[in-house]
Amino acid sequence: MRISPVKLLAAATICMVATACTGTSSSPGGGDETQASGPQTIKWLIEEPEDAAALQALKDHIATFEEESGHTVNVQTLPFENMRTILQTQLRSGEGPDVFNWGSGPDFGGALAEAGLVYDLTDAYEEHGWEVFDFAKERVTIDGKVYGIPGEMETIGIFYNKQIFEELGLEAPQSIDDLQRAAEQIESSGAIPIALGDKEGWEGGHYLSMALSSIIGSEGMEQLFNGEMSWDSPEVVQALDVWNDLHEEGYTSKSPTSVDYDTAIAQFYSGDAAMLPTGSWLVGEIDDNADFEAGYIPFPAPDGQGIFTGGLGSGPYVSATTQKRDAAIEFLDFLASDEHATWTVENLHTIPPVPLDTEALEVSPLFAQVLEDVAQFGQGGDFGHNIDVMVDAELNEAMYNGVQAIFTGQATPEEVAANLEAASGS
């Protein structure tokens, strides 16, 4: 059921939170007098999955919690394009979900915490002994208070069709020059070198994130976010220029801004495209839909192998206004358990941000590689950052519009970088 949390960013901007942060209190003691007791029906809101079978499997799995706790979990879904605005409206009304899944970072859970719409879980972490990787916990911590359980860990890189590469005598690209040479040979063979779909806009954030992370590394990305490096720096221009060159040379899907995410994926599955830049959440679908063996590499750096872009998917939060707080936290305890973590790996091909023994898991070679890569990420390895979960809505909008403008020839990399710097407020 994996849907990238940054895919939710196609749903519009954060304006409701940014301009109307007048939500209710999220203090641990808030609303104790109204808390219900006994067996409860918990409303759990998640983004609508693309796979109905996966949703049913999740409901069947949740039945274990229902049997053990006596509570009932009413799983509700929303299309990703509606999730942001409808979720905020529901939370403000006091009639929204008791528990909901949402992304981490300042433009997601951070914005809801600032608005007072989510419950402070700091004491619950201590009481239940929830363990997650330190970096992941930091993403759901605002002003020293922990507001959610981080979602699954993800990387962003390039999937490639090993069959096409072998037939053309190509190796997996180890540098940007390698990538361009491989793309040239693939294009000459009649296939699409790189399947790009940027119709929704959020995809461009992935493209910039992976190229920039490999150019400046994790430390450079941190410098961008804390203002030590400007968004119109030569390195940012270079990352944008990489995609500009690949597109101008005809090495991408034609008119990427007219191609949506699902169509780009279909081009890869069908063998029409040799490479697909996206995230590790797609591994399960690749295993199920591709008739060829796929490889997965980080976006190349200018002079050698790059680094994967790392991030977190959506995870559970508790509404600040729920009258079923104790039952909701009991449900979060189930979602934070080792048993649930193992189940998600084996059944949903997602990777929880917790230490996990994966040796006994039966997974495909591709997923085994992703598990190994993500384990290094979780233990402090060198990984880049997904930009759109680390910055605010204004900078995201400039990034989405800017990458689209490059693909349509309406702006140069230098102009886009200047707009990013202006939007950053530096």
C-alpha positions as CSV (number, residue, x, y, z in Angstrom):
1,M,0.0,0.0,0.0
2,R,3.0,2.2,-0.2
3,I,2.4,5.8,-1.3
4,S,5.2,8.3,-0.8
5,P,4.3,10.9,1.7
6,V,5.8,13.6,-0.4
7,K,3.3,12.5,-3.1
8,L,0.7,14.1,-0.7
9,L,2.3,17.4,-1.5
10,A,0.4,17.5,-4.8
11,A,-2.6,18.3,-2.6
12,A,-1.9,22.0,-2.5
13,T,-0.1,24.2,0.1
14,I,0.0,24.4,3.8
15,C,-1.8,27.8,3.8
16,M,-4.5,26.7,6.3
17,V,-1.9,25.9,8.9
18,A,0.5,28.7,8.0
19,T,-2.2,31.5,8.2
20,A,-4.6,30.1,10.8
21,C,-2.6,28.5,13.5
22,T,-5.2,28.8,16.2
23,G,-5.7,25.1,17.0
24,T,-6.5,23.6,20.4
25,S,-4.0,22.8,23.1
26,S,-1.9,19.7,22.7
27,S,-0.6,19.6,26.3
28,P,-0.6,16.2,28.0
29,G,-3.3,17.3,30.5
30,G,-5.7,18.8,27.9
31,G,-9.2,17.5,28.0
32,D,-8.8,14.8,30.7
33,E,-12.2,15.4,32.0
34,T,-13.8,14.4,28.6
35,Q,-11.8,11.2,28.1
36,A,-13.9,8.2,27.4
37,S,-13.2,4.9,29.1
38,G,-13.8,1.2,28.3
39,P,-13.8,-0.3,24.8
40,Q,-13.8,2.4,22.1
41,T,-14.2,2.8,18.4
42,I,-11.0,4.5,17.1
43,K,-11.1,6.4,13.8
44,W,-7.8,6.0,12.0
45,L,-7.3,8.1,8.9
46,I,-4.7,7.1,6.3
47,E,-4.0,8.1,2.7
48,E,-5.9,6.0,0.2
49,P,-3.7,3.1,-1.0
50,E,-3.4,2.2,-4.6
51,D,-3.7,-1.5,-3.8
52,A,-7.1,-2.5,-2.4
53,A,-5.8,-5.9,-1.5
54,A,-3.1,-4.3,0.7
55,L,-5.7,-2.2,2.5
56,Q,-7.7,-5.4,3.2
57,A,-4.6,-7.1,4.5
58,L,-3.9,-4.2,6.8
59,K,-7.5,-4.3,8.1
60,D,-7.1,-8.1,8.7
61,H,-3.9,-7.4,10.6
62,I,-5.4,-4.7,12.7
63,A,-8.1,-7.3,13.8
64,T,-5.3,-8.7,16.0
65,F,-5.2,-5.5,18.0
66,E,-9.0,-5.4,18.2
67,E,-9.2,-8.9,19.6
68,E,-6.6,-8.3,22.2
69,S,-7.7,-4.8,23.3
70,G,-11.5,-4.9,22.9
71,H,-11.3,-1.7,20.9
72,T,-12.6,-1.3,17.3
73,V,-10.5,0.4,14.7
74,N,-12.5,2.2,11.9
75,V,-10.0,2.6,9.1
76,Q,-10.8,5.6,6.9
77,T,-9.0,6.7,3.8
78,L,-8.7,9.9,1.7
79,P,-7.2,10.4,-1.7
80,F,-3.8,11.9,-1.4
81,E,-4.8,15.0,-3.3
82,N,-7.4,15.8,-0.7
83,M,-5.6,14.6,2.5
84,R,-3.9,17.9,3.5
85,T,-6.8,20.3,3.5
86,I,-9.5,17.9,4.6
87,L,-7.4,16.5,7.5
88,Q,-6.7,20.0,8.8
89,T,-10.4,20.9,8.6
90,Q,-11.4,17.8,10.4
91,L,-8.8,18.3,13.2
92,R,-10.0,21.9,13.7
93,S,-13.6,20.8,13.9
94,G,-13.0,18.4,16.8
95,E,-14.8,15.7,14.8
96,G,-11.8,14.4,12.9
97,P,-9.9,11.1,13.3
98,D,-8.5,10.0,16.7
99,V,-5.4,8.7,15.0
100,F,-4.1,9.7,11.6
101,N,-1.0,9.0,9.4
102,W,0.9,12.0,8.2
103,G,4.4,13.0,7.2
104,S,7.2,14.3,9.5
105,G,9.2,17.4,9.0
106,P,8.3,21.1,9.3
107,D,5.8,21.2,6.5
108,F,3.8,18.2,7.8
109,G,3.6,17.1,11.4
110,G,5.6,20.1,12.5
111,A,3.0,22.5,11.1
112,L,0.2,20.6,12.8
113,A,2.1,20.7,16.1
114,E,2.7,24.4,15.8
115,A,-1.1,24.8,15.2
116,G,-1.9,22.8,18.3
117,L,-3.7,20.1,16.4
118,V,-1.7,17.0,17.6
119,Y,-1.3,15.5,21.0
120,D,2.1,15.6,22.8
121,L,3.3,12.0,23.0
122,T,6.5,12.6,25.1
123,D,5.2,10.9,28.2
124,A,3.7,8.0,26.1
125,Y,7.2,7.3,24.7
126,E,8.6,7.0,28.2
127,E,5.7,5.0,29.5
128,H,5.7,2.4,26.7
129,G,9.4,2.4,25.8
130,W,8.9,3.0,22.1
131,E,12.2,2.8,20.3
132,V,13.0,4.4,17.0
133,F,16.2,5.6,15.4
134,D,17.4,8.9,16.9
135,F,17.3,10.8,13.6
136,A,13.7,9.7,13.0
137,K,12.5,10.7,16.4
138,E,14.1,14.2,15.8
139,R,11.8,14.6,12.8
140,V,8.7,14.4,15.0
141,T,10.1,16.5,17.8
142,I,9.1,20.1,18.1
143,D,10.5,22.3,20.9
144,G,11.6,19.3,22.9
145,K,8.2,17.5,22.7
146,V,7.5,14.4,20.6
147,Y,4.3,14.5,18.6
148,G,4.2,11.4,16.5
149,I,5.7,8.0,15.6
150,P,8.0,8.4,12.6
151,G,6.8,6.6,9.5
152,E,8.7,4.0,7.4
153,M,12.2,4.7,6.2
154,E,12.8,5.4,2.5
155,T,15.5,6.1,0.1
156,I,15.4,7.8,-3.3
157,G,17.6,6.7,-6.2
158,I,17.4,5.2,-9.6
159,F,15.9,1.8,-10.5
160,Y,17.3,0.3,-13.7
161,N,16.3,-2.5,-16.0
162,K,19.2,-5.0,-15.8
163,Q,18.1,-6.8,-18.9
164,I,18.3,-3.7,-21.1
165,F,21.7,-2.8,-19.5
166,E,23.1,-6.3,-20.1
167,E,21.8,-6.4,-23.7
168,L,23.6,-3.1,-24.4
169,G,26.7,-4.1,-22.6
170,L,26.2,-1.3,-20.0
171,E,27.2,-1.2,-16.3
172,A,25.2,0.6,-13.7
173,P,26.3,4.3,-13.9
174,Q,29.0,5.3,-11.3
175,S,29.2,9.0,-12.2
176,I,27.1,11.6,-14.0
177,D,29.3,11.1,-17.1
178,D,28.5,7.4,-17.0
179,L,24.8,8.2,-16.7
180,Q,24.9,10.5,-19.7
181,R,26.8,7.9,-21.8
182,A,24.5,5.1,-20.8
183,A,21.5,7.3,-21.6
184,E,22.9,8.1,-25.1
185,Q,23.4,4.4,-25.9
186,I,19.9,3.5,-24.6
187,E,18.3,6.4,-26.6
188,S,20.1,5.1,-29.7
189,S,18.6,1.7,-29.2
190,G,15.1,3.1,-29.3
191,A,14.2,2.9,-25.6
192,I,13.5,5.8,-23.3
193,P,16.7,6.2,-21.1
194,I,15.0,7.8,-18.1
195,A,11.2,7.7,-17.3
196,L,10.3,11.1,-15.9
197,G,6.9,12.2,-14.8
198,D,6.6,15.7,-13.3
199,K,3.0,16.5,-14.1
200,E,2.0,16.8,-10.4
201,G,5.1,18.9,-9.5
202,W,6.2,17.0,-6.4
203,E,8.3,14.6,-8.5
204,G,10.6,17.5,-9.4
205,G,11.4,17.8,-5.7
206,H,12.7,14.2,-5.8
207,Y,14.8,14.9,-8.9
208,L,16.5,17.9,-7.4
209,S,16.9,16.2,-4.0
210,M,18.7,13.2,-5.4
211,A,21.0,15.1,-7.7
212,L,21.9,17.7,-5.2
213,S,22.5,15.2,-2.3
214,S,25.0,13.4,-4.5
215,I,26.7,16.7,-5.5
216,I,27.1,18.3,-2.0
217,G,26.6,15.3,0.3
218,S,24.7,15.1,3.6
219,E,26.7,17.9,5.2
220,G,26.0,20.2,2.3
221,M,22.3,19.5,2.5
222,E,22.4,20.4,6.2
223,Q,24.1,23.7,5.4
224,L,21.4,24.5,2.9
225,F,18.7,23.9,5.5
226,N,20.3,25.9,8.3
227,G,21.2,28.8,6.0
228,E,25.0,28.3,5.8
229,M,24.7,27.7,2.0
230,S,22.5,29.7,-0.3
231,W,19.9,28.2,-2.6
232,D,21.4,30.1,-5.6
233,S,24.8,28.6,-5.0
234,P,26.7,27.1,-7.9
235,E,26.1,23.6,-6.5
236,V,22.3,24.0,-6.6
237,V,22.6,25.4,-10.2
238,Q,24.7,22.4,-11.1
239,A,22.1,19.9,-9.8
240,L,19.3,21.7,-11.8
241,D,21.6,21.8,-14.8
242,V,22.1,18.0,-14.7
243,W,18.3,17.5,-15.3
244,N,18.2,20.3,-17.8
245,D,21.0,18.6,-19.9
246,L,19.4,15.1,-19.7
247,H,16.1,16.5,-20.9
248,E,17.5,18.7,-23.6
249,E,19.5,15.8,-25.0
250,G,16.3,13.8,-25.3
251,Y,17.2,11.3,-22.6
252,T,13.9,11.6,-20.6
253,S,10.3,10.9,-21.3
254,K,9.0,13.5,-23.8
255,S,7.4,16.5,-22.1
256,P,7.8,15.3,-18.5
257,T,5.3,17.9,-17.2
258,S,2.6,16.1,-19.3
259,V,3.6,12.7,-17.8
260,D,2.2,11.8,-14.4
261,Y,3.9,9.6,-11.8
262,D,1.9,6.4,-12.7
263,T,2.6,6.8,-16.4
264,A,6.3,7.1,-15.8
265,I,6.2,3.9,-13.7
266,A,4.3,2.1,-16.4
267,Q,7.0,3.1,-19.0
268,F,9.5,1.4,-16.7
269,Y,7.4,-1.7,-16.1
270,S,6.7,-2.2,-19.8
271,G,10.4,-2.1,-20.7
272,D,9.9,1.1,-22.7
273,A,12.2,3.0,-20.3
274,A,15.5,1.7,-18.9
275,M,15.7,3.8,-15.7
276,L,13.2,5.2,-13.2
277,P,14.3,7.8,-10.6
278,T,12.0,7.4,-7.5
279,G,11.9,5.9,-4.1
280,S,12.3,2.5,-2.4
281,W,8.6,2.4,-1.6
282,L,8.2,1.1,-5.1
283,V,10.1,-2.1,-4.5
284,G,7.0,-4.3,-3.8
285,E,5.3,-3.1,-7.0
286,I,8.4,-3.7,-9.1
287,D,8.6,-7.2,-7.8
288,D,4.9,-7.8,-8.7
289,N,4.8,-6.0,-12.0
290,A,8.1,-6.1,-13.8
291,D,9.1,-9.1,-15.9
292,F,12.8,-8.3,-15.6
293,E,15.3,-8.0,-12.8
294,A,15.7,-4.5,-11.5
295,G,18.7,-2.9,-9.9
296,Y,18.8,0.1,-7.6
297,I,21.6,2.7,-7.3
298,P,22.0,6.2,-5.8
299,F,21.9,9.1,-8.3
300,P,25.5,9.4,-9.5
301,A,27.8,12.2,-8.3
302,P,29.9,14.3,-10.8
303,D,33.1,12.4,-10.1
304,G,31.9,9.0,-8.7
305,Q,29.2,7.1,-6.9
306,G,26.7,9.3,-5.2
307,I,24.6,8.8,-2.1
308,F,21.0,7.8,-1.6
309,T,18.6,10.4,-0.6
310,G,17.0,9.3,2.7
311,G,13.7,10.2,4.3
312,L,10.7,9.1,6.3
313,G,7.2,8.2,5.2
314,S,4.0,9.0,7.0
315,G,3.4,7.8,10.5
316,P,0.7,7.9,13.2
317,Y,-0.2,11.0,15.2
318,V,-3.0,11.4,17.8
319,S,-5.5,14.3,17.5
320,A,-5.2,16.9,20.2
321,T,-9.0,17.0,20.6
322,T,-9.7,13.2,20.7
323,Q,-11.9,12.1,23.6
324,K,-10.4,8.6,23.2
325,R,-6.8,9.4,23.9
326,D,-6.0,6.4,26.1
327,A,-7.4,4.0,23.5
328,A,-5.6,5.9,20.7
329,I,-2.3,5.6,22.5
330,E,-2.9,1.9,23.1
331,F,-3.4,1.6,19.3
332,L,-0.1,3.5,18.8
333,D,1.6,1.0,21.1
334,F,0.5,-1.7,18.8
335,L,1.7,0.2,15.7
336,A,5.1,0.7,17.4
337,S,5.5,-3.0,18.3
338,D,8.2,-5.3,16.8
339,E,5.4,-7.6,15.6
340,H,3.8,-4.8,13.6
341,A,7.1,-3.7,12.2
342,T,7.9,-7.2,11.0
343,W,4.5,-7.6,9.5
344,T,4.8,-4.4,7.5
345,V,8.2,-5.5,6.0
346,E,6.8,-8.9,5.0
347,N,3.4,-7.8,3.7
348,L,3.6,-4.1,2.7
349,H,7.3,-4.0,1.7
350,T,7.8,-0.9,4.0
351,I,10.7,-0.4,6.4
352,P,10.0,0.8,9.9
353,P,12.4,3.3,11.5
354,V,13.4,0.8,14.3
355,P,16.2,-1.7,14.8
356,L,14.9,-4.9,13.1
357,D,16.4,-8.3,12.6
358,T,15.9,-9.0,8.9
359,E,17.9,-12.1,8.5
360,A,15.0,-14.5,8.8
361,L,12.8,-12.5,6.4
362,E,11.9,-14.0,3.0
363,V,12.2,-11.1,0.6
364,S,13.3,-10.6,-3.0
365,P,16.9,-9.8,-3.8
366,L,15.9,-6.2,-4.7
367,F,14.1,-5.7,-1.4
368,A,17.0,-7.4,0.5
369,Q,19.3,-4.8,-1.0
370,V,17.0,-1.9,0.0
371,L,16.8,-3.3,3.5
372,E,20.6,-3.3,3.7
373,D,20.8,0.2,2.3
374,V,18.2,1.6,4.7
375,A,19.7,-0.1,7.7
376,Q,22.9,1.8,7.0
377,F,20.8,5.0,6.7
378,G,19.2,4.3,10.1
379,Q,22.5,3.6,11.8
380,G,24.0,6.9,10.7
381,G,25.4,6.2,7.2
382,D,25.9,9.0,4.7
383,F,22.6,9.8,3.1
384,G,21.2,12.9,1.5
385,H,17.9,14.6,2.3
386,N,14.5,14.8,0.6
387,I,14.1,18.6,0.3
388,D,10.3,18.9,0.5
389,V,9.9,17.4,3.9
390,M,12.7,19.6,5.3
391,V,11.5,23.1,4.1
392,D,8.3,25.2,4.2
393,A,5.5,25.4,1.7
394,E,6.8,28.6,0.0
395,L,10.2,27.0,-0.8
396,N,8.5,23.8,-1.9
397,E,6.2,25.7,-4.3
398,A,9.2,27.5,-5.8
399,M,11.0,24.1,-6.3
400,Y,8.1,22.4,-7.9
401,N,7.3,25.2,-10.2
402,G,11.0,25.7,-10.9
403,V,11.8,22.2,-12.0
404,Q,8.7,22.2,-14.2
405,A,9.8,25.4,-15.8
406,I,13.2,23.8,-16.6
407,F,11.4,20.9,-18.4
408,T,9.2,23.3,-20.3
409,G,12.0,25.6,-21.3
410,Q,10.5,28.6,-19.4
411,A,13.4,29.1,-17.0
412,T,17.1,28.4,-16.7
413,P,18.7,26.6,-13.8
414,E,20.2,29.9,-12.7
415,E,16.7,31.6,-12.7
416,V,15.2,28.7,-10.7
417,A,18.0,28.8,-8.2
418,A,17.5,32.5,-7.7
419,N,13.8,31.9,-7.1
420,L,14.6,29.2,-4.5
421,E,16.9,31.6,-2.7
422,A,14.2,34.3,-2.7
423,A,11.6,31.8,-1.4
424,S,13.9,30.7,1.4
425,G,13.7,34.1,3.0
426,S,17.5,34.2,3.5
